[in-house]
Amino acid sequence: MTVTIGVHRSNPSLYHLSRLGFAEQELAALGETVTWHPYTDGVRTGAFLADGTIDFGGTGSTPPVTAQAAGHDIVYTAVSAPRPDHGALLVPEDSPVRTVADLKGATVHLAVGSWQTHLVAKALDDAGLSYATDITPVRGDSTSEAKLRSGEITAWVAQGAELAAARRTGGLRTLIRTGEVITDRSVFFARRDLAEQRPELVEALTRALRRADDWAAAHPREAAEIAAADQGGTADDWETALRALPWTIEPVTEEFIAEQQEAADIFHRTGFIDRAITVADALPRKA
């Protein structure tokens, strides 16, 4: 069979894997082939798995939860180690906002539906506030940093090279570091039929991901130059961002499932998802 792997810019492991040939090598040993399906928004991963567009994908923590809530039958296959310095919630240096509680009534730019929603929702929940009613979340874009610096918005969640560039420029303050609130793992998941009927393919893809991560960890400058040429920004800022990642692929554990369940419960309580889910339902069924 041909395994279709979804790839988008926001998942660094899959982004580099798609350029290195390791997935093709691992599946060729099983007599199978690989094709890549590029797309721009990781939030669509669950829907693409459900309609057969892709067989395997990866995102941050939020999209698999929303996929389950939408009724998509996904299976978790692997996760990254925690990424404590992958992102941060920023405010202007002279902002009166000193704690998360001070965000009540604020407009916050973030990648709605991504791991950034998990970060903001949990930070607010921990402070006794609600993502649904106490802030105005707005999908961030290329103007977010300028709007933050001008005072048009109160806070902005930045990640990767954008975060490195914003910190290098100065004038902004980290209100919360991602690792202070959530583990912020990369999460890999597949269609249930692939995960349960062809587990050897999932194992091969996990090996390929580990090889890609090993390569990126050993070649941060080269990886940064690839990202900068393709996505914009400077290679220096990309190198700063990529060196902050763990580049480690781990198995799905009970600890991870508990992290996801906590997120799902917060999302349901705030109306971000419209029904309660049991995250453990997205594990392979025992024969």
Contacts in CASP RR format, 6 or more apart in sequence:
PFRMAT RR
TARGET T0000
AUTHOR 0000-0000-0000
METHOD contacts of the structure
MODEL  1
MTVTIGVHRSNPSLYHLSRLGFAEQELAALGETVTWHPYTDGVRTGAFLA
DGTIDFGGTGSTPPVTAQAAGHDIVYTAVSAPRPDHGALLVPEDSPVRTV
ADLKGATVHLAVGSWQTHLVAKALDDAGLSYATDITPVRGDSTSEAKLRS
GEITAWVAQGAELAAARRTGGLRTLIRTGEVITDRSVFFARRDLAEQRPE
LVEALTRALRRADDWAAAHPREAAEIAAADQGGTADDWETALRALPWTIE
PVTEEFIAEQQEAADIFHRTGFIDRAITVADALPRKA
1 32 0 8 1.000
1 33 0 8 1.000
1 198 0 8 1.000
2 32 0 8 1.000
2 33 0 8 1.000
2 34 0 8 1.000
2 35 0 8 1.000
3 27 0 8 1.000
3 32 0 8 1.000
3 33 0 8 1.000
3 34 0 8 1.000
3 35 0 8 1.000
3 55 0 8 1.000
3 56 0 8 1.000
3 194 0 8 1.000
3 201 0 8 1.000
3 205 0 8 1.000
4 34 0 8 1.000
4 35 0 8 1.000
4 36 0 8 1.000
4 37 0 8 1.000
4 52 0 8 1.000
4 53 0 8 1.000
4 54 0 8 1.000
4 55 0 8 1.000
4 56 0 8 1.000
5 14 0 8 1.000
5 17 0 8 1.000
5 18 0 8 1.000
5 23 0 8 1.000
5 34 0 8 1.000
5 35 0 8 1.000
5 36 0 8 1.000
5 37 0 8 1.000
5 54 0 8 1.000
5 55 0 8 1.000
5 56 0 8 1.000
5 57 0 8 1.000
5 205 0 8 1.000
6 14 0 8 1.000
6 36 0 8 1.000
6 37 0 8 1.000
6 38 0 8 1.000
6 39 0 8 1.000
6 45 0 8 1.000
6 48 0 8 1.000
6 54 0 8 1.000
6 56 0 8 1.000
6 57 0 8 1.000
6 58 0 8 1.000
7 14 0 8 1.000
7 15 0 8 1.000
7 17 0 8 1.000
7 18 0 8 1.000
7 36 0 8 1.000
7 37 0 8 1.000
7 38 0 8 1.000
7 39 0 8 1.000
7 57 0 8 1.000
8 14 0 8 1.000
8 15 0 8 1.000
8 38 0 8 1.000
8 39 0 8 1.000
8 40 0 8 1.000
8 41 0 8 1.000
8 42 0 8 1.000
8 45 0 8 1.000
9 15 0 8 1.000
9 40 0 8 1.000
9 230 0 8 1.000
9 231 0 8 1.000
10 42 0 8 1.000
10 59 0 8 1.000
10 60 0 8 1.000
10 111 0 8 1.000
10 114 0 8 1.000
11 42 0 8 1.000
11 57 0 8 1.000
11 58 0 8 1.000
11 59 0 8 1.000
11 60 0 8 1.000
11 186 0 8 1.000
12 186 0 8 1.000
12 216 0 8 1.000
12 242 0 8 1.000
12 245 0 8 1.000
13 58 0 8 1.000
13 80 0 8 1.000
13 186 0 8 1.000
13 188 0 8 1.000
13 209 0 8 1.000
13 212 0 8 1.000
13 213 0 8 1.000
13 216 0 8 1.000
13 247 0 8 1.000
13 249 0 8 1.000
14 57 0 8 1.000
14 58 0 8 1.000
14 188 0 8 1.000
14 209 0 8 1.000
14 212 0 8 1.000
15 227 0 8 1.000
16 212 0 8 1.000
16 213 0 8 1.000
16 215 0 8 1.000
16 216 0 8 1.000
16 223 0 8 1.000
16 226 0 8 1.000
17 23 0 8 1.000
17 208 0 8 1.000
17 209 0 8 1.000
17 212 0 8 1.000
18 36 0 8 1.000
18 38 0 8 1.000
19 226 0 8 1.000
20 211 0 8 1.000
20 212 0 8 1.000
20 215 0 8 1.000
21 208 0 8 1.000
22 207 0 8 1.000
22 208 0 8 1.000
22 211 0 8 1.000
22 212 0 8 1.000
22 215 0 8 1.000
23 34 0 8 1.000
23 204 0 8 1.000
23 205 0 8 1.000
23 208 0 8 1.000
24 33 0 8 1.000
24 34 0 8 1.000
25 208 0 8 1.000
26 204 0 8 1.000
26 205 0 8 1.000
26 207 0 8 1.000
26 208 0 8 1.000
26 211 0 8 1.000
27 33 0 8 1.000
27 34 0 8 1.000
27 201 0 8 1.000
27 204 0 8 1.000
27 205 0 8 1.000
27 208 0 8 1.000
29 204 0 8 1.000
30 200 0 8 1.000
30 201 0 8 1.000
30 204 0 8 1.000
32 201 0 8 1.000
37 48 0 8 1.000
37 53 0 8 1.000
37 54 0 8 1.000
39 48 0 8 1.000
42 58 0 8 1.000
42 59 0 8 1.000
42 63 0 8 1.000
42 114 0 8 1.000
43 59 0 8 1.000
43 62 0 8 1.000
43 63 0 8 1.000
43 66 0 8 1.000
43 113 0 8 1.000
43 114 0 8 1.000
45 54 0 8 1.000
45 57 0 8 1.000
45 58 0 8 1.000
45 59 0 8 1.000
45 63 0 8 1.000
45 64 0 8 1.000
45 67 0 8 1.000
45 189 0 8 1.000
46 63 0 8 1.000
46 64 0 8 1.000
46 66 0 8 1.000
46 67 0 8 1.000
46 70 0 8 1.000
46 72 0 8 1.000
46 74 0 8 1.000
46 189 0 8 1.000
47 53 0 8 1.000
47 67 0 8 1.000
47 70 0 8 1.000
47 72 0 8 1.000
48 54 0 8 1.000
49 55 0 8 1.000
49 56 0 8 1.000
49 57 0 8 1.000
49 67 0 8 1.000
49 72 0 8 1.000
49 74 0 8 1.000
49 189 0 8 1.000
49 190 0 8 1.000
49 191 0 8 1.000
50 67 0 8 1.000
50 70 0 8 1.000
50 71 0 8 1.000
50 72 0 8 1.000
50 73 0 8 1.000
50 74 0 8 1.000
50 191 0 8 1.000
52 191 0 8 1.000
55 190 0 8 1.000
55 191 0 8 1.000
55 194 0 8 1.000
56 77 0 8 1.000
56 188 0 8 1.000
56 189 0 8 1.000
56 190 0 8 1.000
56 191 0 8 1.000
56 194 0 8 1.000
56 202 0 8 1.000
56 205 0 8 1.000
57 188 0 8 1.000
57 189 0 8 1.000
57 190 0 8 1.000
58 186 0 8 1.000
58 187 0 8 1.000
58 188 0 8 1.000
58 189 0 8 1.000
59 114 0 8 1.000
59 115 0 8 1.000
59 186 0 8 1.000
59 187 0 8 1.000
59 189 0 8 1.000
60 114 0 8 1.000
60 115 0 8 1.000
60 184 0 8 1.000
60 185 0 8 1.000
60 186 0 8 1.000
60 187 0 8 1.000
61 115 0 8 1.000
61 118 0 8 1.000
61 182 0 8 1.000
61 183 0 8 1.000
61 184 0 8 1.000
61 185 0 8 1.000
61 187 0 8 1.000
61 259 0 8 1.000
61 260 0 8 1.000
61 263 0 8 1.000
62 113 0 8 1.000
62 114 0 8 1.000
62 115 0 8 1.000
62 116 0 8 1.000
62 117 0 8 1.000
62 118 0 8 1.000
62 263 0 8 1.000
62 267 0 8 1.000
63 113 0 8 1.000
63 114 0 8 1.000
63 187 0 8 1.000
64 74 0 8 1.000
64 76 0 8 1.000
64 187 0 8 1.000
64 189 0 8 1.000
64 260 0 8 1.000
64 282 0 8 1.000
65 118 0 8 1.000
65 260 0 8 1.000
65 263 0 8 1.000
65 264 0 8 1.000
65 267 0 8 1.000
65 273 0 8 1.000
65 277 0 8 1.000
65 279 0 8 1.000
66 113 0 8 1.000
66 267 0 8 1.000
66 272 0 8 1.000
66 273 0 8 1.000
67 74 0 8 1.000
67 189 0 8 1.000
68 74 0 8 1.000
68 264 0 8 1.000
68 277 0 8 1.000
68 279 0 8 1.000
68 281 0 8 1.000
68 282 0 8 1.000
69 264 0 8 1.000
69 267 0 8 1.000
69 268 0 8 1.000
69 273 0 8 1.000
69 274 0 8 1.000
69 275 0 8 1.000
69 277 0 8 1.000
73 191 0 8 1.000
73 192 0 8 1.000
74 189 0 8 1.000
74 190 0 8 1.000
74 191 0 8 1.000
74 192 0 8 1.000
74 282 0 8 1.000
75 189 0 8 1.000
75 190 0 8 1.000
75 191 0 8 1.000
75 192 0 8 1.000
75 195 0 8 1.000
75 196 0 8 1.000
75 282 0 8 1.000
75 283 0 8 1.000
75 284 0 8 1.000
76 187 0 8 1.000
76 188 0 8 1.000
76 189 0 8 1.000
76 252 0 8 1.000
76 256 0 8 1.000
76 257 0 8 1.000
76 282 0 8 1.000
76 283 0 8 1.000
77 188 0 8 1.000
77 189 0 8 1.000
77 190 0 8 1.000
77 195 0 8 1.000
77 202 0 8 1.000
77 205 0 8 1.000
77 206 0 8 1.000
77 252 0 8 1.000
78 188 0 8 1.000
78 206 0 8 1.000
78 209 0 8 1.000
78 249 0 8 1.000
78 250 0 8 1.000
78 251 0 8 1.000
78 252 0 8 1.000
79 185 0 8 1.000
79 186 0 8 1.000
79 187 0 8 1.000
79 188 0 8 1.000
79 249 0 8 1.000
79 250 0 8 1.000
79 251 0 8 1.000
79 252 0 8 1.000
79 253 0 8 1.000
79 256 0 8 1.000
80 185 0 8 1.000
80 186 0 8 1.000
80 187 0 8 1.000
80 213 0 8 1.000
80 245 0 8 1.000
80 246 0 8 1.000
80 247 0 8 1.000
80 248 0 8 1.000
80 249 0 8 1.000
80 250 0 8 1.000
81 185 0 8 1.000
81 246 0 8 1.000
81 248 0 8 1.000
81 249 0 8 1.000
81 250 0 8 1.000
82 179 0 8 1.000
82 183 0 8 1.000
82 184 0 8 1.000
82 185 0 8 1.000
82 246 0 8 1.000
83 178 0 8 1.000
83 179 0 8 1.000
83 183 0 8 1.000
83 184 0 8 1.000
83 185 0 8 1.000
83 186 0 8 1.000
83 244 0 8 1.000
83 245 0 8 1.000
83 246 0 8 1.000
84 177 0 8 1.000
84 178 0 8 1.000
84 179 0 8 1.000
84 180 0 8 1.000
84 183 0 8 1.000
84 184 0 8 1.000
85 177 0 8 1.000
85 178 0 8 1.000
85 179 0 8 1.000
85 244 0 8 1.000
86 159 0 8 1.000
86 160 0 8 1.000
86 178 0 8 1.000
86 184 0 8 1.000
86 241 0 8 1.000
86 244 0 8 1.000
86 245 0 8 1.000
87 119 0 8 1.000
87 157 0 8 1.000
87 158 0 8 1.000
87 159 0 8 1.000
87 160 0 8 1.000
87 163 0 8 1.000
87 177 0 8 1.000
87 178 0 8 1.000
87 184 0 8 1.000
88 157 0 8 1.000
88 158 0 8 1.000
88 159 0 8 1.000
88 163 0 8 1.000
88 174 0 8 1.000
88 175 0 8 1.000
88 176 0 8 1.000
88 177 0 8 1.000
88 178 0 8 1.000
89 108 0 8 1.000
89 119 0 8 1.000
89 120 0 8 1.000
89 123 0 8 1.000
89 155 0 8 1.000
89 156 0 8 1.000
89 157 0 8 1.000
89 174 0 8 1.000
89 175 0 8 1.000
89 176 0 8 1.000
90 148 0 8 1.000
90 155 0 8 1.000
90 156 0 8 1.000
90 157 0 8 1.000
90 158 0 8 1.000
90 163 0 8 1.000
90 166 0 8 1.000
90 172 0 8 1.000
90 173 0 8 1.000
90 174 0 8 1.000
90 175 0 8 1.000
91 97 0 8 1.000
91 148 0 8 1.000
91 154 0 8 1.000
91 155 0 8 1.000
91 172 0 8 1.000
91 173 0 8 1.000
91 175 0 8 1.000
92 148 0 8 1.000
92 149 0 8 1.000
92 151 0 8 1.000
92 171 0 8 1.000
92 172 0 8 1.000
92 173 0 8 1.000
93 170 0 8 1.000
93 171 0 8 1.000
93 172 0 8 1.000
93 173 0 8 1.000
95 154 0 8 1.000
95 173 0 8 1.000
96 102 0 8 1.000
97 103 0 8 1.000
97 106 0 8 1.000
97 154 0 8 1.000
97 155 0 8 1.000
97 175 0 8 1.000
99 127 0 8 1.000
99 175 0 8 1.000
100 123 0 8 1.000
100 124 0 8 1.000
100 126 0 8 1.000
100 127 0 8 1.000
100 129 0 8 1.000
100 175 0 8 1.000
100 176 0 8 1.000
101 127 0 8 1.000
101 128 0 8 1.000
101 129 0 8 1.000
103 124 0 8 1.000
103 127 0 8 1.000
103 129 0 8 1.000
103 134 0 8 1.000
103 135 0 8 1.000
103 154 0 8 1.000
103 155 0 8 1.000
104 129 0 8 1.000
104 134 0 8 1.000
104 135 0 8 1.000
105 134 0 8 1.000
105 135 0 8 1.000
105 136 0 8 1.000
105 154 0 8 1.000
106 135 0 8 1.000
106 136 0 8 1.000
106 153 0 8 1.000
106 154 0 8 1.000
106 155 0 8 1.000
107 135 0 8 1.000
107 136 0 8 1.000
107 138 0 8 1.000
107 153 0 8 1.000
107 154 0 8 1.000
108 120 0 8 1.000
108 135 0 8 1.000
108 136 0 8 1.000
108 137 0 8 1.000
108 138 0 8 1.000
108 153 0 8 1.000
108 154 0 8 1.000
108 155 0 8 1.000
108 156 0 8 1.000
108 157 0 8 1.000
109 138 0 8 1.000
109 139 0 8 1.000
109 140 0 8 1.000
109 141 0 8 1.000
109 144 0 8 1.000
109 147 0 8 1.000
109 148 0 8 1.000
109 153 0 8 1.000
109 155 0 8 1.000
109 156 0 8 1.000
109 157 0 8 1.000
110 116 0 8 1.000
110 117 0 8 1.000
110 119 0 8 1.000
110 120 0 8 1.000
110 137 0 8 1.000
110 138 0 8 1.000
110 139 0 8 1.000
110 140 0 8 1.000
110 156 0 8 1.000
110 157 0 8 1.000
111 117 0 8 1.000
111 139 0 8 1.000
111 140 0 8 1.000
111 157 0 8 1.000
111 159 0 8 1.000
112 137 0 8 1.000
112 138 0 8 1.000
112 139 0 8 1.000
112 140 0 8 1.000
113 272 0 8 1.000
115 182 0 8 1.000
115 184 0 8 1.000
116 157 0 8 1.000
116 159 0 8 1.000
117 131 0 8 1.000
117 137 0 8 1.000
117 267 0 8 1.000
117 272 0 8 1.000
118 182 0 8 1.000
118 184 0 8 1.000
118 263 0 8 1.000
119 157 0 8 1.000
119 176 0 8 1.000
119 178 0 8 1.000
119 181 0 8 1.000
119 182 0 8 1.000
119 184 0 8 1.000
120 131 0 8 1.000
120 135 0 8 1.000
120 137 0 8 1.000
120 157 0 8 1.000
121 131 0 8 1.000
121 263 0 8 1.000
121 266 0 8 1.000
121 267 0 8 1.000
121 270 0 8 1.000
121 272 0 8 1.000
122 181 0 8 1.000
122 182 0 8 1.000
122 262 0 8 1.000
122 263 0 8 1.000
122 266 0 8 1.000
123 176 0 8 1.000
123 181 0 8 1.000
124 130 0 8 1.000
124 131 0 8 1.000
124 134 0 8 1.000
124 135 0 8 1.000
125 131 0 8 1.000
125 266 0 8 1.000
125 269 0 8 1.000
125 270 0 8 1.000
126 181 0 8 1.000
129 135 0 8 1.000
130 269 0 8 1.000
130 270 0 8 1.000
131 137 0 8 1.000
131 266 0 8 1.000
131 270 0 8 1.000
131 272 0 8 1.000
132 270 0 8 1.000
132 271 0 8 1.000
132 272 0 8 1.000
133 270 0 8 1.000
138 153 0 8 1.000
140 156 0 8 1.000
144 153 0 8 1.000
144 156 0 8 1.000
144 158 0 8 1.000
145 156 0 8 1.000
145 158 0 8 1.000
145 162 0 8 1.000
145 166 0 8 1.000
147 153 0 8 1.000
147 156 0 8 1.000
148 154 0 8 1.000
148 155 0 8 1.000
148 156 0 8 1.000
148 172 0 8 1.000
149 171 0 8 1.000
149 172 0 8 1.000
155 175 0 8 1.000
158 166 0 8 1.000
159 241 0 8 1.000
160 237 0 8 1.000
160 238 0 8 1.000
160 241 0 8 1.000
160 244 0 8 1.000
161 227 0 8 1.000
161 228 0 8 1.000
161 231 0 8 1.000
161 232 0 8 1.000
161 233 0 8 1.000
161 234 0 8 1.000
161 237 0 8 1.000
161 238 0 8 1.000
161 240 0 8 1.000
161 241 0 8 1.000
162 237 0 8 1.000
163 241 0 8 1.000
164 236 0 8 1.000
164 237 0 8 1.000
164 238 0 8 1.000
164 240 0 8 1.000
164 241 0 8 1.000
165 233 0 8 1.000
165 234 0 8 1.000
165 237 0 8 1.000
166 172 0 8 1.000
168 237 0 8 1.000
168 240 0 8 1.000
178 184 0 8 1.000
182 259 0 8 1.000
182 263 0 8 1.000
183 256 0 8 1.000
183 259 0 8 1.000
185 256 0 8 1.000
185 259 0 8 1.000
188 205 0 8 1.000
188 206 0 8 1.000
188 209 0 8 1.000
188 249 0 8 1.000
189 282 0 8 1.000
190 202 0 8 1.000
192 284 0 8 1.000
194 201 0 8 1.000
194 202 0 8 1.000
195 202 0 8 1.000
195 284 0 8 1.000
196 284 0 8 1.000
196 285 0 8 1.000
199 284 0 8 1.000
206 249 0 8 1.000
209 249 0 8 1.000
210 249 0 8 1.000
213 247 0 8 1.000
213 248 0 8 1.000
213 249 0 8 1.000
214 247 0 8 1.000
215 223 0 8 1.000
216 223 0 8 1.000
216 242 0 8 1.000
216 245 0 8 1.000
216 247 0 8 1.000
217 247 0 8 1.000
220 239 0 8 1.000
220 242 0 8 1.000
220 243 0 8 1.000
221 235 0 8 1.000
221 239 0 8 1.000
223 238 0 8 1.000
223 239 0 8 1.000
223 242 0 8 1.000
224 235 0 8 1.000
224 236 0 8 1.000
224 238 0 8 1.000
224 239 0 8 1.000
224 241 0 8 1.000
224 242 0 8 1.000
225 235 0 8 1.000
225 238 0 8 1.000
227 238 0 8 1.000
227 242 0 8 1.000
228 234 0 8 1.000
228 235 0 8 1.000
228 237 0 8 1.000
228 238 0 8 1.000
252 283 0 8 1.000
257 279 0 8 1.000
257 280 0 8 1.000
257 283 0 8 1.000
260 279 0 8 1.000
261 278 0 8 1.000
261 279 0 8 1.000
261 280 0 8 1.000
264 273 0 8 1.000
264 276 0 8 1.000
264 277 0 8 1.000
264 279 0 8 1.000
265 276 0 8 1.000
266 272 0 8 1.000
267 273 0 8 1.000
268 274 0 8 1.000
268 275 0 8 1.000
268 276 0 8 1.000
268 277 0 8 1.000
END
